[in-house]
Amino acid sequence: MEPTEATATTEIPRPPTGVGDGSQLLDWLRTMRDRHPVWRDDMTGAAHVFRYDDLLKVLSSPDVFSSDFSAIMPPPDPDAPNFTEGVLTMTDPPRHGKLRRLVSQAFTPRMVAQLEPKVEVLTRELFDTVAGERDFDLVSAVAYPLPVIVIAEMLGIPPADRELFRGWGEALLSTNYELPVGAVPDGTMPEQIAAQLKEMHAYLLGHVQDRRTTPRDDLISRLVTAEVDGDALTDGETVSFLNFLLLAGHLTTSLLMGNTLLSFADEPAQLKAVREDRELVPAALEEVLRHRPPVVFQARVTRQETELGGVTLPANVPVMCWQMSGNRDERHFPDPDRFDISRTPNTHLTFGHGIHFCIGTPLARLESRIVLNELLDRYRQVDVGTPVYYERSPEIFGVKSLPITVETA
């Protein structure tokens, strides 16, 4: 590797400020994979990683590439609640292993599988609300409310409170709109956002404390009663997990549903194949996850000086792992820009890798599979309309609004 391809430079174009339909971002990622596979950004000091094999190395090495950013983060804003205590995605071994075992006692694959009949009923009910309509917004009608309702029911949260989560979720996402990718936040946030997050923290903490005194048959109760080697989750750790589940759990699935239709809009023949053979649905969704991943990147920080892709990285350097780039790496995926539901194997990095592989993956797959099947059952023709509005956060990719035109089967 030539030194100019490995070192920081102000001549390298910066990430596009708006993700939009992804075309500009994908062009930039392709350029970086080819010319600067590991890049130090002079502006932020962060390292950016673009190739699949390098990403796999980072995500597989928590001893070198840490998920705990406390060493480089400023003191937290005293006016904002702490949502990072014991968060799985921000914790290293050995504490991470115990936290994951505690959470896994409550949030099990078997529990998710048992949700299937309920999710099917909820999906039908949501589609019923737009029955007879030729034009509607898939996100507002189904893709946004379904995962929120499912998670709220899992947690035992009153149905009337579901709408609270939209405002809280948008507040959490908006905290990073203006920051350059890789920049370390200064620890402060706008007063209005801090107030909303305080409200969310108090709300979730109230439910956690209630379950400690009066357990019920719900996920919160199982979390507060879980034990591993005599250890249990604290109130703060439980609240942090609930916050993560509410935000990441519903948003990832919502984006995946919209991204599925966008992908099929580019390849109608493949939608026809899935319509005629529903056994293809799981593989099709995996290709959506690779081709249009709802998660754009993950962050790590170096624990020590290390070498990656010919670049020496000092300790305490933020490392931006561009999963969206790894999923399109020509060195790993043949014809990577083509949406191909027959792609085998499809070892995409959308849900991460190693010890931090996303714990909510089975739920996202279940909900998306049910929605796609219901859509195909109800409509013989589905066309994406305009305008399509995309989420603004640099960390996620997908639609905030997706108008569709349908013809009933």
N, C-alpha and C positions, 0 to 999 in steps of 0.2 A: 504494500500500500504506500502510495506517495505521501510524504509529510503534509502536503497541502490538502489532502483529503481527510486528514485526521485531526487537524488543529483548528482552534477557534479562529473565526474570521468575520469581519464586519461586512465582507462582500457577499456572503451567502444570504439569499433572500429569506426573510423571516416567515414563520407560519402565517397563512392567510388569517386575517382578523375575524372573518365570518365563515362559518362552516357552510351554510347555505345548502345547496344540493350536493355538496361534496366534491364537485368537479375540480375546483381550484385546489382544494386540499389534497386530493388524490394526485394531481399533477406535481404538487410540491413534494409529497411523500415519495413519488417515483424518482424525482430528481435527487432527493437526499439519499435514497437507497443506493442509487447508482454512483453518486459522486462523493457523498459525505455520510457513510453509514453510521458512524459515531461522531457526533458534532457537539463541540462545546460552544455555547452561546455567550458571546462577550457581554451582552446586555444583562442577562440574569445569572450567569455563572453555571447554569444547568447543563448537563449532558443530555443529548437526545439520541435515542437508539432506534434504528429503522429496519434492520434485517432480521429475519425470522430466527436464525441460529443465535445471533447476539441477544435477542429478546428472550429466547429460551434459557440462555445462560443466566441472564439477570433474574428472571422469574423463578429459576430453580436454585438460586444461591442466596437464601436469606442470611447466611452467615457473613456475606460480603455486601449484599445489596439489601439494606434494611427497609422495613415498612414503618419503623418508628422515627418520626421526624422531630421528636422533641429536642434533639441536640441542636437543630438549626432554626427552630421556630422561636419567635419572640414570645414573651409572656402572654398568655391569653388575655383577651379583653375582659376586664372584671365585670363589665356590664352585660356580657353574653354568657349563656349557659355552656357548660362543658359537655360536648357531644362526642368527645374522643376517648373517654375513659373506657379502656377495655374493648375498643372497636377491633374486630378481627382483622380488618384490612390495614390497621395501623399498629399491629402488635407483632412482636418477634417471639421465636422460641426462647425459653421453654413456656413462657406464659401463654403464648398463642395456642400451643397444643392443648393446654388445660381448658382455656376458654372455648376452643372449638369443640372439645368433648362435652363440655357443659351445655353449650348451645345445641349440639347434635342430639343430646338426650331428649330435647323438647321438639326440635325442628327436624324430624326424621323423614327419609324417603317414603316410608310406609304411611306416615301421616299425610304427606302430599298426595300419594296415590289414592288414599281414601277420599280425597277432595273431588275426584273426577266427576262423580254423579252430580254433586252440588254445582261445580263449575259449568257443567253442561246445561243445567237448568237456568243458571244465571245468564249464561250466554244467550240462550233462546229468549229469555225475558227481555234482555237488552235489545236484541234484534226485533223483537215484537214491538218495541216502542217506535220503530221507524217502518213497520210493516205498511205496505201500500205506497211508500214514498219512493220515487224514482231517483231522487238526488238527496244525499245526506252526507254528513261529515263522519267518517268512520271513527275518528279519534274521540269526538265528543259523544257519539252514540254508544260505542263499544270499547274501543282500545284503551281509553283513559279510565272509565268507571269500573270495568271488570276487575282488573287487578287490585284496585283500591277496595272494592267491596269484598273480594276474596280475603285479602289480608286483614281487613277490619273484622271480618267474621272469625278468622283464625285467632285473632287476638282477643276477641270478646268485647270489641268496642261498639258502642251503640250506633245503629245505622244512621241516626240523625246527625252524628258527628263526622261522617265521612267527608263532607265538603270542607271541613277545616283543613284537611290534609293538602288540598290543592294550594291554598295560600302559603302554608308552611313549606311545602316542597319548592314552590317558586322562590320563596325567600332564601332557602338554602342554596339553590342553584345560582341565584343572582349575586352571591357574594364573590364570584370569580369571573364575572363578565368582563371586567375592565383590565384584569391582570394579564401581562404577557405570559404565555405558556412557559412554565418552569420557574416563574418568579415566586419567591417566598412571601406570603402575606405578611403585613406589618402587625397583625394581631388585632386591629380595630375593624369595626364594621359600622355601617350607618345605623343611627338610633332606631329607625323604624324596623329594620330587619332584626336587630338585636331584640326588640320588643316582641316580635313575632316568634322568634326562637325561644325566648323565655316562656312565652305562652305555651308553646309546644312541649318544652321540657317539663313544665309544671303539670301539664295535662297527662303526659305519659307517666311521670313520677307518681301522680295520684292513683293511676290504675295499678302500678306496681305495688305500692303500699297497701292498696285495698286487697290485692290478691294474697299478700303475705298474711293478712288477718282472716280473709275469707276466700280461700282457693275455690276455683271453679273449673269446669271442663273446657279450658281454653289454653292457648299458647303462652300467655303471660303467666298463668298459674304454673304451667310446667317449667317455665324458665326459672321462676323464683324458688321452686322446690327441687331443682336439679342439683345433684351433688357428684363430685368426683374426688375421691381420696379425702373425703371430709371437707372439701372446699366447695363453695357455692358462689354464684354471681352476686356482686354487690348491687345496690339499687342503681348506682351510676352506670355500671356495666350493663345492666338489664335495659335501662333507658336508652343507652347508646345503641344497643343491638336493635331495639324496637325502632329507633329513629332511622337506622340504616335500612332495616327491612321495609319500612314504610316508603322511604325515598327511593332506594335502589330497586327494591322489589317491584314496586308498581311502575316506576318509570321505565326500567329496562324492558319489561314485557309490553308496555304500551308502545314504545318505540319499535320493538321487534314486529309487532302487528302491522304498523304502518309501513315499515321497511319491506315487509313481505310483499305487500301489494305493489310498491314501487319497483321491486325487483322483477316481479312477474309482468309488470307493464312493459318492461324492456324485452321480455322473452315470452310472448303469449303462447307459443307452441309448448313451452314447458308447463305453463298453467294448464293447458289442455291435457297434457300427459298426467298431471297430478289429479285433475278432475276425473279422469277415466280410471285411475289406479290410486286409490287413497293410501295404499301401502307406501307410496312415495312421499307422503307428507313429512315424516320425520327427517328424511334426508334432505328434502327441500328446505326445511327450516334451518338445518345445519348450514346449508349453503347461503341462506339469507344472513345468518350470523357471521359467516366469513366475508361475504360480499358487501353487506351494509351493516356493519356491527354497531349496535347502539352505544357501545363503549369505545371511545377513540384512543385513549391512552390510560396507563396507570403510572403512578409515581413511586420511586424508591429513593434511597439516599445511601451513599457509600459509607460503610463502617470504617474502612481503612483504604489506604492507597491501593489501587488495583489497575489492571490493564484490561481493556476491552476493545476488540477490533483494531488493535494497533495504537490505541490512545491510552495514555496514562491518566487516570482519574485520581485526584487527591481524595483524602477522607472528607466526609461531610459535604459532598456534592450532590445536589438533587439530580436524579436520573429519570428522564421521561421516556417511558416504554410505549412506543407507538404501535399498539396492537393492530390498529387499522392498517398500518404499513406492513407489518408482518403477515397479515392475512392476504396481502396482495404481492408478496415477495415472489418474483419470478424464479428465484433459486429453489423455492420449495413447492410452489403451486404452478403447474403448467397452465398457460393461458389464463393468468390470474384475474384479468379484468372481465372475463366472461362469466356470466351467471350460469352455472351448470349444476343442475340438481343430481346428476349422476356422478359427481366428483367423489372419487374414492382413492385413498383415504382422504378425509377432510379434517385434518388436525389443526383447526383454527385456534387462535389464542383469545377469542372474545371473552370467554369466562375466566381467563387467567390460566395459570399453570402451577403445579406444585402445591405447597401447603396452603396457599391462598386461593385455590380454585373456588369459584363462587359457590357458596353453600345453597343459594336459591335457584341454582340451575334447573333442578327437576320441576320446580313450580313454573318457571318461565316457559319451559318446553311444553308442559301440560296445557297451560292456558292458551298458548299460541296454536297448538295443534287443534284444540277444540274450536277455537275461533275460526281457523282456516277451514276446517271441515264444515262448520255451520254455514259459513259464507258460500261455500261451493254447493251445499245442499239447497240453499234458498234461491240462489241466483245463477242463471245460465250464462249471464254476461256481467262482468264487472269492469268498468273503465275508470281510470283516475282522471279527475277533472282539474280545474284551476280556480283560484290560485292555491298553491301548496305552500304552507308556512312551516318553516323549520325552527327547531329549538335553537336558542342562542348560545347556550353554554358550550365552551370549547371542549369539554370533556365528553360530551355525548353527541350522537348523530341520529337524527330522525325528525319526524314531522310532529308539529304541534297541531296542525290542522290538515286533514286530507279529504277533500271532497271527492265523492265517487258517484257514478251513475250506474244503476243496476237494472237488470231485466229479470223478473221473477222466473224461476224454473217451472 
